[in-house]
């Protein structure tokens, strides 16, 4: 009886969804605009020679999404780096004139702490989004903002303002105003709209895993969704739900990994709206010919009311994450697997 | 009777191993030294603003190994790019003063042909190692060398000479002379020495796959072995042997993927000798605690006679590939799966 009540409470109406809190969280990050601008202005005034987005695991994926967004649009020297690689290999292009942008939820990740120490030794400065106030990383950053969640959105705010300052994104103010007016509500609607489908998909996935517990799910994406697919595969499904996954970019998929896809292999393809969309579309054309168990999640199918069509490409990762939030919440229930538990991470020394 | 004869012929003494041909191939690439230097000298004389290693699939992995090798050692602006990404997203840092280095076996890869067209439109020039003479890519390159195989070695020759010219690798001549004197023989010895173990490992893997056909094998590596592990997982095992694989870097392994590793999950860890070795060593310490089916291939266990200890870090990918060549040759026999066949690649339009 008690269990049945708990179950009911958990799944009604949308599991793990608090619309008011979601809207508050997104808007609190969007309201950081002025603080972010002020910090970027200071970085700009320092006459930086390069900007490094540095992360590890999921935060590295967010760094890669920031870098690929700017790569084709900005002449600014912007790089994505893995913290553990930086700590061992270093990077000769990082100098006392470099600025590092990073994000951390816990504020205690050892690789990130070492990284900040190293870049400080080089004379560089760090701007950190550290969700946990008074944490070690919050204390180490030269500039810090401690407002939780929405990591990718924070990075995109930094990117678009950097590009605005470099005369590469004149619409920055319009972009920010539209996000502030509509993004939170749009993403909440996306979660609500995709929930029924997500529930079905989670049930199907759960049934599949019961029959095929070893079979990995293949995540494919390109452009600024590559990091989203990498995170979905590794940081959400593998880490939080203990589901086997493979991530492969749509571009490399056709140079090897495609050969192991047959009728029943589960494939999840994220299709975005940035300039790399054709790479994912190629996978979308290929998959139905060889696979009967693929799922395509296309950000273009979700309305973003009040936001200009040509801004949508930037927002694809946020749209896809909203859909996957629903899938993950239902998988937690279907698999009876709490997303908060870890087998190994921070459980013992290694 | 006929089948038995064929079988015997195939596996005796080392399957798919022609020592004389291997030594000839490696030495023919090492003898390119003067031609490579002359081309790099011309690139240098053009006062380049950046060097892009651009590839797709396996050749992209080789590009990444070249980039990570130079990242911590050279102040030269060297980047690794994926051809399909470049064709869609572009890269604002590529200019008429840029030089592109690439490699292609077939000389007909569509993404690479488009890429060369695009970089020519930007005024940049391309130096290609194109194994197939008179192929389309060979015709398009501004400088071309058509000597087959040993792609990674060719790239390392370019890298080390670039660094020599930039006063970052004074030992270049000594390095080249040692390679010319010893590398081919050393790598042939590595293949011969590892063959017995490789046969056992292939048998074990084949037996495992018979019981667990869905279970992926996890490949983990870091540094200049990251590309080697990515290639081994995707271009060799998945593409050529149709074995499910997951590639994850040692650094990101601890931020998600580790959670799905349990007793019987097959994990292959490459440990190299460059500065990122500690990242792989961390995985080597972790794995035995949670997994009873891991395999560690450590390049440091194979002698490289006549080559200075401190050059070994550069050569780890070649050593590991030599070992994996034996594993793959035995897997071809154990799995009764010809490595030359493709289910989909170049079989139909997609």
HADDOCK unambig.tbl for C-alpha pairs under 7 A between the chains (distance, minus, plus):
assign (segid A and resid 56 and name CA) (segid B and resid 252 and name CA) 6.52 0.50 0.50
assign (segid A and resid 57 and name CA) (segid B and resid 252 and name CA) 4.88 0.50 0.50
assign (segid A and resid 57 and name CA) (segid B and resid 255 and name CA) 4.96 0.50 0.50
assign (segid A and resid 71 and name CA) (segid B and resid 91 and name CA) 5.30 0.50 0.50
assign (segid A and resid 71 and name CA) (segid B and resid 92 and name CA) 6.31 0.50 0.50
assign (segid A and resid 72 and name CA) (segid B and resid 89 and name CA) 5.09 0.50 0.50
assign (segid A and resid 72 and name CA) (segid B and resid 90 and name CA) 4.87 0.50 0.50
assign (segid A and resid 72 and name CA) (segid B and resid 91 and name CA) 4.57 0.50 0.50
assign (segid A and resid 72 and name CA) (segid B and resid 92 and name CA) 5.36 0.50 0.50
assign (segid A and resid 73 and name CA) (segid B and resid 92 and name CA) 6.60 0.50 0.50
assign (segid A and resid 74 and name CA) (segid B and resid 92 and name CA) 6.12 0.50 0.50
assign (segid A and resid 75 and name CA) (segid B and resid 92 and name CA) 5.20 0.50 0.50
assign (segid A and resid 75 and name CA) (segid B and resid 93 and name CA) 6.08 0.50 0.50
assign (segid A and resid 84 and name CA) (segid B and resid 251 and name CA) 6.00 0.50 0.50
assign (segid A and resid 85 and name CA) (segid B and resid 276 and name CA) 6.84 0.50 0.50
assign (segid A and resid 88 and name CA) (segid B and resid 275 and name CA) 5.81 0.50 0.50
assign (segid A and resid 88 and name CA) (segid B and resid 276 and name CA) 5.46 0.50 0.50
assign (segid A and resid 89 and name CA) (segid B and resid 72 and name CA) 5.09 0.50 0.50
assign (segid A and resid 89 and name CA) (segid B and resid 275 and name CA) 5.84 0.50 0.50
assign (segid A and resid 89 and name CA) (segid B and resid 276 and name CA) 6.34 0.50 0.50
assign (segid A and resid 90 and name CA) (segid B and resid 72 and name CA) 4.86 0.50 0.50
assign (segid A and resid 91 and name CA) (segid B and resid 71 and name CA) 5.29 0.50 0.50
assign (segid A and resid 91 and name CA) (segid B and resid 72 and name CA) 4.59 0.50 0.50
assign (segid A and resid 92 and name CA) (segid B and resid 71 and name CA) 6.29 0.50 0.50
assign (segid A and resid 92 and name CA) (segid B and resid 72 and name CA) 5.36 0.50 0.50
assign (segid A and resid 92 and name CA) (segid B and resid 73 and name CA) 6.61 0.50 0.50
assign (segid A and resid 92 and name CA) (segid B and resid 74 and name CA) 6.12 0.50 0.50
assign (segid A and resid 92 and name CA) (segid B and resid 75 and name CA) 5.19 0.50 0.50
assign (segid A and resid 93 and name CA) (segid B and resid 75 and name CA) 6.08 0.50 0.50
assign (segid A and resid 214 and name CA) (segid B and resid 214 and name CA) 5.63 0.50 0.50
assign (segid A and resid 214 and name CA) (segid B and resid 215 and name CA) 4.75 0.50 0.50
assign (segid A and resid 215 and name CA) (segid B and resid 214 and name CA) 4.75 0.50 0.50
assign (segid A and resid 215 and name CA) (segid B and resid 215 and name CA) 5.62 0.50 0.50
assign (segid A and resid 234 and name CA) (segid B and resid 256 and name CA) 5.22 0.50 0.50
assign (segid A and resid 234 and name CA) (segid B and resid 257 and name CA) 5.63 0.50 0.50
assign (segid A and resid 235 and name CA) (segid B and resid 256 and name CA) 5.05 0.50 0.50
assign (segid A and resid 238 and name CA) (segid B and resid 256 and name CA) 6.04 0.50 0.50
assign (segid A and resid 238 and name CA) (segid B and resid 257 and name CA) 5.67 0.50 0.50
assign (segid A and resid 238 and name CA) (segid B and resid 259 and name CA) 6.46 0.50 0.50
assign (segid A and resid 238 and name CA) (segid B and resid 260 and name CA) 6.23 0.50 0.50
assign (segid A and resid 239 and name CA) (segid B and resid 256 and name CA) 4.30 0.50 0.50
assign (segid A and resid 239 and name CA) (segid B and resid 257 and name CA) 6.10 0.50 0.50
assign (segid A and resid 239 and name CA) (segid B and resid 259 and name CA) 5.47 0.50 0.50
assign (segid A and resid 242 and name CA) (segid B and resid 259 and name CA) 6.22 0.50 0.50
assign (segid A and resid 242 and name CA) (segid B and resid 260 and name CA) 5.40 0.50 0.50
assign (segid A and resid 243 and name CA) (segid B and resid 260 and name CA) 6.93 0.50 0.50
assign (segid A and resid 244 and name CA) (segid B and resid 260 and name CA) 6.51 0.50 0.50
assign (segid A and resid 246 and name CA) (segid B and resid 246 and name CA) 5.59 0.50 0.50
assign (segid A and resid 251 and name CA) (segid B and resid 84 and name CA) 6.00 0.50 0.50
assign (segid A and resid 252 and name CA) (segid B and resid 56 and name CA) 6.54 0.50 0.50
assign (segid A and resid 252 and name CA) (segid B and resid 57 and name CA) 4.90 0.50 0.50
assign (segid A and resid 255 and name CA) (segid B and resid 57 and name CA) 4.97 0.50 0.50
assign (segid A and resid 256 and name CA) (segid B and resid 234 and name CA) 5.23 0.50 0.50
assign (segid A and resid 256 and name CA) (segid B and resid 235 and name CA) 5.07 0.50 0.50
assign (segid A and resid 256 and name CA) (segid B and resid 238 and name CA) 6.05 0.50 0.50
assign (segid A and resid 256 and name CA) (segid B and resid 239 and name CA) 4.30 0.50 0.50
assign (segid A and resid 257 and name CA) (segid B and resid 234 and name CA) 5.63 0.50 0.50
assign (segid A and resid 257 and name CA) (segid B and resid 238 and name CA) 5.67 0.50 0.50
assign (segid A and resid 257 and name CA) (segid B and resid 239 and name CA) 6.09 0.50 0.50
assign (segid A and resid 259 and name CA) (segid B and resid 238 and name CA) 6.47 0.50 0.50
assign (segid A and resid 259 and name CA) (segid B and resid 239 and name CA) 5.48 0.50 0.50
assign (segid A and resid 259 and name CA) (segid B and resid 242 and name CA) 6.24 0.50 0.50
assign (segid A and resid 259 and name CA) (segid B and resid 342 and name CA) 6.99 0.50 0.50
assign (segid A and resid 259 and name CA) (segid B and resid 343 and name CA) 5.83 0.50 0.50
assign (segid A and resid 259 and name CA) (segid B and resid 344 and name CA) 6.26 0.50 0.50
assign (segid A and resid 260 and name CA) (segid B and resid 238 and name CA) 6.23 0.50 0.50
assign (segid A and resid 260 and name CA) (segid B and resid 242 and name CA) 5.40 0.50 0.50
assign (segid A and resid 260 and name CA) (segid B and resid 243 and name CA) 6.93 0.50 0.50
assign (segid A and resid 260 and name CA) (segid B and resid 244 and name CA) 6.50 0.50 0.50
assign (segid A and resid 275 and name CA) (segid B and resid 88 and name CA) 5.81 0.50 0.50
assign (segid A and resid 275 and name CA) (segid B and resid 89 and name CA) 5.84 0.50 0.50
assign (segid A and resid 276 and name CA) (segid B and resid 85 and name CA) 6.84 0.50 0.50
assign (segid A and resid 276 and name CA) (segid B and resid 88 and name CA) 5.46 0.50 0.50
assign (segid A and resid 276 and name CA) (segid B and resid 89 and name CA) 6.34 0.50 0.50
assign (segid A and resid 282 and name CA) (segid B and resid 350 and name CA) 6.96 0.50 0.50
assign (segid A and resid 285 and name CA) (segid B and resid 350 and name CA) 6.68 0.50 0.50
assign (segid A and resid 286 and name CA) (segid B and resid 350 and name CA) 5.51 0.50 0.50
assign (segid A and resid 342 and name CA) (segid B and resid 259 and name CA) 6.99 0.50 0.50
assign (segid A and resid 343 and name CA) (segid B and resid 259 and name CA) 5.83 0.50 0.50
assign (segid A and resid 344 and name CA) (segid B and resid 259 and name CA) 6.26 0.50 0.50
assign (segid A and resid 350 and name CA) (segid B and resid 282 and name CA) 6.95 0.50 0.50
assign (segid A and resid 350 and name CA) (segid B and resid 285 and name CA) 6.67 0.50 0.50
assign (segid A and resid 350 and name CA) (segid B and resid 286 and name CA) 5.49 0.50 0.50
